[in-house]
Amino acid sequence: MAAQPPEFVRLAAHPLRWSLLTALAGGDLRVRELVDRVGEPQNLVSYHLRLLRGGGLVTATRSSFDGRDSYYHLELDRCAGALTETAAALHPALRPGIAPPPGRVAVLFLCTGNSARSPIAEALLRRRTAGTVTVTSAGSHPKAALHPGAIRVLGEEFGIDVTGQRPRHLDTVAGRRFDHVITVCDRVREVSPEFPHHPRRRHWSIPDPAADPGSFAHTAAELDTRVRHLLPELAPGKEVRP
């Protein structure tokens, strides 16, 4: 009897499901945005999203801007593990390559208050790239200070001290050149301006941890996962697409 392919292969090999995974690799999207990306009817897209969610490759969260909407998110660690298992199932010598180190590029993280999600993402990317990437964060309506939960989780979980950092307004960076602009808040995604030089834009739908102070560790861990999987796209010679 022929061996069955791994579950990841069975799920991802379908052309439409692969298109959905590929679209979500660029950031979190709503169903109607996925419908536009893949050019298929919404009922068909929703059906295949359910299969991907059932396989643990995709998850969905309610928009914190509009509770009627949901953002779909690619589970990067789950996909990475599934790819490793798939390679090993084919031949034990097949192992994923190590991503090249980041080059000198500029990344901007945006949220509303610039007091929790975006400064956490900024600090984590700066730490993981050892200063080889120019990282900035800002907010559309910045708070007076960083949230104590953000300061605490970065210090306790990652050994990063941001006590001297202050939120900055989006207007202060609007004219600067960035290679990547990443919104980490559903609300700011709707008001984020255009930037010169056509940066690569993506959205990470991250709930505001300030609404649940006990969630800061989870938020930081989620952002760290996304930051780790962003690194290969920051490698020297990697094309930046608008």
Number of C-alpha atoms within 10 A of each C-alpha: 3 4 5 8 11 15 13 19 13 10 17 19 12 12 10 17 19 15 16 24 21 14 18 22 17 16 19 25 24 17 17 13 14 23 18 11 13 15 11 12 12 15 11 11 19 15 11 18 23 14 14 21 16 12 15 14 22 21 18 18 16 17 19 17 16 10 9 8 15 19 22 24 24 25 18 17 14 15 17 14 12 17 17 15 18 19 16 14 13 11 10 11 9 13 13 11 6 7 12 12 14 21 19 14 17 18 23 23 25 27 28 26 26 29 28 25 29 28 30 27 26 21 19 23 25 18 15 16 19 10 13 16 20 17 21 21 26 27 26 20 16 18 17 12 16 22 19 13 19 24 21 18 21 21 14 11 11 15 11 16 14 16 14 8 12 15 21 22 18 21 12 10 16 15 12 12 17 22 22 22 23 22 29 25 26 23 17 19 20 10 10 18 12 12 16 12 12 15 20 16 20 20 22 22 25 22 19 20 19 16 9 10 13 11 16 23 18 12 21 22 17 14 22 19 15 19 18 15 15 15 18 16 17 23 17 13 9 11 11 14 10 11
